[in-house]
Amino acid sequence: MKNTEFIGRKPERAILEEALQSGEAEMVAIVGRRRVGKTFLVTQTYAGRIVFELTGVQKATLKQQLTNFRDELYNVAGGEALPEVPGDWLSAFRMLRQYVQTRLGEEKVVLFFDELPWLSNVKSGFLQAFSYFWNSWASRQPLVVVICGSAASWMIQKVVNDTGGLHNRITRRIQLEPFTLGETERYLSARGVGWDRYQILQFYMVTGGIPHYLKEAKPGKSAAQTIDLIAFSGSGLLRDEFSKLYPALFRNSELHIAVIRALFQKKSGMTRQQILELVQTSSGGGITTALEELEQSGFLRLSYPFGKKVRDKVWRLTDEYSIFYLQFIEDKIIQREHNWLNLMDSQAYKSWGGFAFENICLRHLPQIKKALGISGIYTEASSFYKKGSATEEGAQIDLVLDRKDRVINLFEIKFYNDTFHFSASDMADLRTKQSVFTATTQVRKYVSWVLLTTFGLKNKGILDTVLTMEDLFE
């Protein structure tokens, strides 16, 4: 297998390298969802420079976390006998300081604390001891201290935006995102997986560009075979990943899961009030917090319908794996082998495919702008919806790009396994949508239709521009 180190991640690697080369102590916070590759990024970029590494353990007691700390410190520092487990984190960081002093020299060294939210259990005292360690000593040493966490909202609230001992102490911050389609293609190619782009797109619609999931692709098997193995076989990685995903990120994950399930019911998204009506809870504030945490962690996309006010903002479920799981795995009885290959001919697959492809397009707006030749033009992305009535036509447009050069692009997004053909009724539907949009919004800009589909279009009709999946791989 070819070397797969550092596919993409160039800006993130540059930030880490700059921290290592700067003339002062640095504290780098890395935020990103579970399985996105935070640990790999740090350990590979700083290979040979990490003198101490500690990873938090989910649901471990304070004593268990401190025991792990003692064991890790003994592993790197050695000694004639195993030291006692420190009684609290202040004592633990005093031990760490004594060890690190023996490793300091002209070149910076790195301390790496992974899964920080799990280390900092309620009333553990970890953050207070950590901030004292940094403020009283580490901030004046040739050190890079890296802190990571999958619970993005916790990291942002408790560390990045801390108003206590860690206030303004973060010197650099990295938000690690899933791979784009282009990065996914390069990653798979480096692992010897030579799929065409349609197969890569299908696999991305299930995995969402999460490197840990992408590793399941093996040379010699098609995307459909791989999905069958990882999602529908008894030991498949994605078969029960959903039950682990949210509890690993959020301490009270039941509400977050309820929000995910609610948004799955309406693919175009919901307002906070609509979600509140579906989720059985008496805590409106709890819903607000859950929505913010899910959005910060990359599971939801927040948007503002075209021409609407802030209070009309809409949340949309965009996590590819969660959508796939709820659509095809949960509560489904697996009765036959090669289940995915059979499902690919179903109406459920067609419905899911359209929604998943829309989400991927929304995730690749920079690539879309590049294909349109407007990368340097300021744009605002939104959606449009007007409910129809007995006397008025309604319309729904999932992507609207409002451009600073006085052009508005309306997008029709179609997932199809061949070159697409617009029928006369399809063209009439586009005319109706544009008419409803212009009449409702009263815009005074040039309105232009863009089709974004997998393999292109046979008949252009009223469409000004046609983009294909190839443009998303740029």
C-alpha positions in Angstrom: 0.0 0.0 0.0 1.2 3.5 -0.8 2.1 6.0 1.9 -1.1 7.9 2.9 0.4 10.5 5.2 -0.9 14.0 4.8 -3.4 13.8 2.1 -4.7 17.4 2.3 -4.4 19.2 5.6 -1.9 21.7 4.2 -3.2 24.8 6.0 -3.5 22.8 9.3 0.0 21.4 9.0 1.3 24.9 8.3 -0.2 26.2 11.5 1.4 23.4 13.5 4.8 24.0 11.9 4.6 27.8 12.5 3.8 27.1 16.2 6.9 24.9 16.4 9.2 27.5 14.7 7.9 30.6 16.6 10.0 32.2 19.3 7.5 31.8 22.1 5.4 29.2 23.9 2.3 28.2 21.9 -1.0 26.6 22.9 -2.8 25.1 19.9 -6.4 24.1 20.2 -7.6 21.6 17.6 -11.4 21.0 17.2 -13.0 18.4 15.0 -15.6 15.7 15.1 -14.9 12.1 16.1 -12.9 10.1 13.6 -11.9 13.1 11.5 -8.1 12.6 12.0 -7.1 15.1 14.8 -4.7 12.7 16.5 -3.1 11.5 13.2 -2.5 15.2 12.2 -0.7 16.0 15.5 1.3 12.8 15.9 2.5 12.8 12.3 3.3 16.5 12.1 5.2 16.4 15.4 6.7 13.0 15.1 9.8 12.9 17.3 9.0 16.1 19.1 6.2 14.9 21.4 7.7 14.3 24.9 4.4 13.6 26.6 1.0 12.5 25.4 -2.2 11.9 27.4 -5.5 10.8 26.0 -8.7 11.1 28.1 -10.9 8.1 28.6 -14.6 8.4 28.2 -16.6 8.0 31.4 -13.5 7.2 33.4 -13.3 8.2 37.1 -10.9 10.9 38.3 -8.7 8.2 39.8 -8.6 6.2 36.6 -7.6 9.3 34.6 -4.9 10.1 37.1 -3.7 6.5 37.0 -3.4 6.7 33.2 -1.5 10.0 33.6 1.0 8.3 36.0 1.4 5.3 33.6 2.1 7.6 30.6 4.5 9.7 32.6 6.4 6.6 33.8 6.5 5.3 30.2 8.4 8.4 28.9 10.3 9.3 32.1 11.2 5.9 33.4 12.7 5.5 36.8 13.6 2.8 39.3 10.1 2.3 40.6 6.6 3.1 39.5 5.6 6.4 41.2 2.4 6.7 43.2 -0.8 7.9 41.5 -1.1 11.7 42.1 -4.0 12.6 44.3 -5.3 15.4 42.1 -4.5 17.2 38.9 -2.4 20.0 40.6 -0.1 17.2 41.9 -0.1 15.6 38.4 1.0 18.8 36.7 3.8 19.3 39.3 5.1 15.9 38.3 4.8 16.7 34.6 6.7 20.0 35.1 9.6 18.1 36.8 9.8 15.7 33.9 9.5 18.3 31.1 12.3 20.4 32.7 14.7 17.5 31.9 13.7 17.5 28.2 14.0 21.2 27.5 16.7 22.4 25.2 17.2 24.8 22.3 14.5 23.2 20.2 10.9 23.2 21.2 9.2 20.1 22.5 5.5 19.2 22.4 3.0 18.2 25.0 -0.2 16.7 23.6 -3.5 16.3 25.5 -6.0 14.4 23.5 -9.8 14.2 24.2 -9.6 17.0 26.7 -13.3 17.0 27.5 -13.0 13.4 28.8 -10.0 14.4 31.0 -12.0 17.3 32.4 -14.9 15.5 34.1 -17.3 17.4 36.3 -15.5 18.6 39.5 -12.2 17.0 38.4 -10.2 20.2 38.7 -8.4 19.4 35.4 -8.9 22.8 33.7 -8.0 24.7 36.8 -4.8 22.7 37.2 -4.0 22.9 33.5 -4.4 26.7 33.4 -2.2 27.1 36.5 0.4 24.9 34.8 0.4 27.0 31.7 0.2 30.4 33.4 2.7 29.8 36.1 5.4 28.0 34.1 4.7 26.5 30.7 3.9 29.8 28.9 7.5 30.9 29.5 9.2 27.7 28.2 10.2 26.5 24.7 7.0 24.4 24.4 4.1 23.7 22.1 1.1 22.5 24.1 -1.6 20.9 21.9 -5.1 20.3 23.1 -7.7 18.3 21.1 -11.3 17.4 21.6 -14.0 15.8 19.5 -16.7 17.7 21.5 -16.3 20.9 19.5 -18.9 22.9 21.5 -17.2 21.9 24.8 -13.8 22.9 23.5 -15.1 26.3 22.2 -17.1 27.1 25.4 -14.7 25.8 28.0 -11.3 26.4 26.5 -11.3 28.7 23.4 -13.9 31.2 24.9 -12.9 30.6 28.5 -13.2 33.7 30.7 -11.1 32.2 33.6 -7.5 31.0 33.7 -7.4 30.1 30.0 -8.8 33.4 28.8 -7.0 34.5 25.6 -4.3 31.8 26.2 -5.0 29.9 22.9 -2.4 31.2 20.5 -3.6 29.2 17.4 -6.8 27.3 16.6 -7.5 24.6 14.0 -11.0 23.5 13.0 -10.4 20.2 11.3 -13.0 19.4 8.7 -13.8 16.1 6.9 -12.1 15.5 3.5 -13.5 17.1 0.5 -14.3 15.0 -2.5 -11.0 15.9 -4.1 -9.1 15.0 -0.9 -11.1 11.8 -0.7 -10.1 10.8 -4.2 -6.4 11.4 -3.4 -6.6 9.5 -0.1 -8.3 6.5 -1.7 -5.8 6.5 -4.6 -2.9 6.6 -2.1 -4.4 3.4 -0.6 -4.5 1.7 -3.9 -8.3 2.1 -4.4 -8.8 3.1 -8.0 -12.5 3.8 -8.1 -14.0 6.2 -10.7 -15.5 9.4 -9.5 -19.1 8.1 -9.5 -18.1 5.3 -7.1 -16.2 7.8 -4.9 -19.2 10.0 -4.8 -21.5 7.2 -3.7 -19.0 6.2 -1.0 -18.8 9.8 0.2 -22.6 10.0 0.4 -22.3 7.3 3.1 -19.1 8.2 4.9 -19.0 12.0 4.5 -15.2 12.2 4.0 -14.4 10.9 7.5 -10.9 9.4 7.2 -11.5 6.6 9.7 -14.5 5.5 7.6 -12.6 5.9 4.3 -9.9 3.5 5.5 -12.5 0.7 5.2 -12.2 0.9 1.4 -9.9 -1.8 0.0 -8.4 -2.5 -3.4 -10.3 -5.0 -5.5 -13.8 -4.2 -4.1 -16.3 -1.8 -5.6 -17.9 1.0 -3.6 -21.1 -0.9 -3.4 -19.4 -4.0 -2.1 -17.6 -1.9 0.5 -20.8 -0.2 1.7 -22.4 -3.6 2.0 -19.5 -4.9 4.2 -19.2 -1.9 6.5 -22.9 -1.0 6.9 -24.8 -4.3 6.7 -22.5 -7.1 7.8 -22.7 -8.1 11.4 -19.2 -6.8 12.2 -19.3 -3.7 9.9 -17.8 -0.5 11.3 -20.9 1.6 10.4 -23.5 -1.0 11.6 -23.7 0.4 15.1 -21.5 3.6 14.9 -24.6 5.8 15.4 -25.0 4.5 19.0 -21.4 5.5 19.8 -21.1 8.7 17.9 -23.2 11.2 19.9 -22.5 9.8 23.4 -18.8 10.2 22.6 -19.3 13.9 21.8 -22.0 15.1 24.2 -22.4 14.3 27.9 -26.3 14.4 27.7 -26.6 13.1 24.2 -30.3 12.0 24.3 -31.5 15.5 23.4 -29.0 15.8 20.6 -30.1 12.4 19.1 -33.7 13.5 19.4 -32.9 16.7 17.4 -31.1 14.6 14.7 -34.1 12.3 14.4 -36.5 15.3 14.1 -34.5 16.9 11.4 -34.3 13.6 9.5 -38.1 13.8 9.1 -37.8 17.0 7.1 -34.9 17.0 4.7 -35.2 20.7 3.7 -34.6 21.7 7.4 -36.6 23.2 10.2 -36.8 26.3 12.4 -36.1 26.0 16.1 -39.8 26.2 16.8 -40.6 23.4 14.4 -37.9 21.2 16.0 -39.2 22.0 19.5 -42.7 20.8 18.5 -41.3 17.5 17.4 -38.9 16.9 20.3 -40.5 16.0 23.6 -38.8 18.4 26.0 -39.9 21.2 28.3 -36.5 22.9 27.9 -36.5 25.4 25.0 -33.1 26.5 26.2 -31.8 22.9 26.0 -32.9 22.7 22.4 -31.0 25.9 21.6 -27.9 24.6 23.2 -28.2 21.2 21.4 -28.6 22.9 18.1 -25.6 25.1 18.6 -23.5 22.2 19.7 -24.5 20.0 16.8 -23.8 22.8 14.3 -20.4 23.5 15.9 -19.6 19.8 15.6 -20.5 19.7 11.9 -23.7 17.6 12.0 -26.1 20.5 11.1 -25.9 23.3 8.6 -27.5 26.6 9.7 -28.9 28.8 6.9 -31.1 31.8 6.4 -33.9 31.5 3.9 -33.5 34.2 1.1 -34.9 37.5 2.2 -35.9 36.3 5.7 -34.8 37.6 9.1 -32.5 36.0 11.6 -35.4 34.5 13.6 -36.4 32.5 10.6 -33.0 30.7 10.4 -33.3 27.0 9.5 -31.2 24.0 10.6 -30.7 21.2 8.2 -29.2 17.7 9.0 -26.1 17.4 6.8 -24.1 14.5 8.5 -23.9 11.9 5.7 -23.5 8.9 8.0 -26.4 9.8 10.3 -28.7 10.2 7.3 -27.7 6.9 5.8 -28.0 5.1 9.1 -31.5 6.4 9.8 -32.6 5.7 6.3 -31.2 2.2 5.8 -29.9 0.6 8.9 -31.8 1.5 12.0 -34.8 -0.8 12.7 -34.3 -2.5 9.4 -34.3 -6.3 9.3 -31.3 -7.5 7.3 -32.8 -10.5 5.6 -30.5 -11.1 2.6 -26.8 -11.0 1.8 -25.6 -8.1 -0.3 -28.3 -5.9 1.1 -27.0 -2.6 -0.3 -26.8 -4.0 -3.8 -30.5 -4.8 -3.6 -31.4 -1.5 -2.1 -29.8 0.4 -4.9 -32.8 -0.4 -7.1 -35.3 0.9 -4.6 -37.3 4.1 -4.4 -35.8 4.7 -1.0 -32.3 4.7 -2.5 -33.4 7.3 -5.1 -34.9 9.5 -2.5 -31.9 9.3 -0.2 -29.5 9.8 -3.2 -31.1 13.1 -4.1 -30.9 14.4 -0.6 -27.4 13.2 0.1 -26.1 14.7 -3.2 -27.7 18.0 -2.3 -25.9 18.0 1.0 -22.6 17.3 -0.7 -23.1 20.2 -3.0 -23.8 22.5 -0.1 -20.5 21.2 1.5 -18.6 22.1 -1.6 -19.6 25.7 -2.2 -16.0 26.8 -2.8 -15.7 24.3 -5.6 -19.0 25.4 -7.1 -17.9 29.0 -7.0 -14.7 28.1 -8.7 -16.5 26.3 -11.5 -18.7 29.3 -12.0 -15.7 31.5 -12.2 -16.8 33.6 -9.2 -14.3 32.6 -6.5 -13.3 36.2 -5.9 -16.9 37.5 -5.8 -18.6 37.8 -2.4 -21.7 35.6 -2.3 -24.4 34.7 0.2 -25.8 31.2 0.1 -29.3 30.5 1.2 -32.5 28.6 0.4 -35.9 29.6 -0.7 -39.3 28.3 0.2 -42.8 29.5 -0.4 -45.8 27.4 0.6 -48.4 27.1 -2.1 -52.1 27.6 -1.6 -55.3 27.0 -3.6 -54.8 30.3 -5.4 -51.0 30.7 -5.5 -48.1 28.5 -6.7 -45.5 27.4 -4.2 -41.8 26.8 -4.8 -38.7 25.3 -3.1 -35.2 26.0 -4.2 -32.5 24.3 -2.1 -29.6 26.6 -3.0 -29.6 30.3 -3.9 -26.3 32.1 -4.5 -26.8 35.9 -4.1 -23.7 37.5 -5.8 -22.2 40.9 -5.2 -22.0 41.4 -9.0 -25.9 41.7 -9.1 -26.5 38.1 -10.2 -28.6 35.5 -8.4 -27.9 31.8 -9.2 -30.8 29.4 -8.6 -29.7 25.8 -8.4 -31.5 22.7 -9.5 -29.6 19.7 -8.1 -30.1 16.2 -9.6 -28.5 12.9 -8.6 -28.7 10.5 -11.5 -26.7 7.5 -12.8 -26.5 8.8 -16.4 -26.7 12.0 -18.5 -29.8 13.8 -17.3 -32.8 14.7 -19.5 -35.2 17.5 -18.7 -38.7 16.8 -19.8 -41.1 19.6 -20.9 -42.8 19.4 -17.5 -39.4 19.7 -15.7 -38.7 22.9 -17.7 -42.2 24.2 -16.9 -41.5 23.5 -13.2 -38.3 25.6 -13.4 -40.1 28.5 -15.0 -42.7 28.4 -12.2 -40.1 28.3 -9.5 -38.3 31.3 -11.0 -41.6 33.2 -11.3 -42.6 32.5 -7.7 -39.1 33.5 -6.6 -39.0 36.8 -8.4 -42.5 37.7 -7.5 -42.1 36.9 -3.8 -38.6 38.4 -3.3 -39.0 41.4 -5.7 -35.3 41.1 -6.6 -33.8 43.5 -9.1 -30.9 41.3 -10.2 -30.3 39.0 -13.1 -31.6 35.6 -12.2 -29.7 32.7 -13.7 -30.4 28.9 -13.5 -27.6 26.4 -12.7 -28.0 22.7 -13.0 -25.7 20.6 -10.9 -25.9 16.9 -11.7 -23.7 13.9 -11.9 -23.0 13.3 -15.6 -24.3 16.4 -17.3 -27.4 17.2 -19.4 -28.8 16.2 -22.8 -31.0 19.3 -23.4 -30.1 22.6 -21.9 -33.5 24.4 -22.2 -33.7 27.5 -20.0 -30.6 26.5 -18.0 -27.8 29.0 -18.3 -25.1 26.8 -16.8 -24.6 23.1 -16.2 -22.1 21.7 -13.7 -21.3 18.1 -13.0 -19.9 16.1 -10.2 -16.5 16.6 -11.8 -16.6 20.2 -10.7 -17.0 19.1 -7.1 -13.7 17.2 -7.2 -11.6 20.4 -7.9 
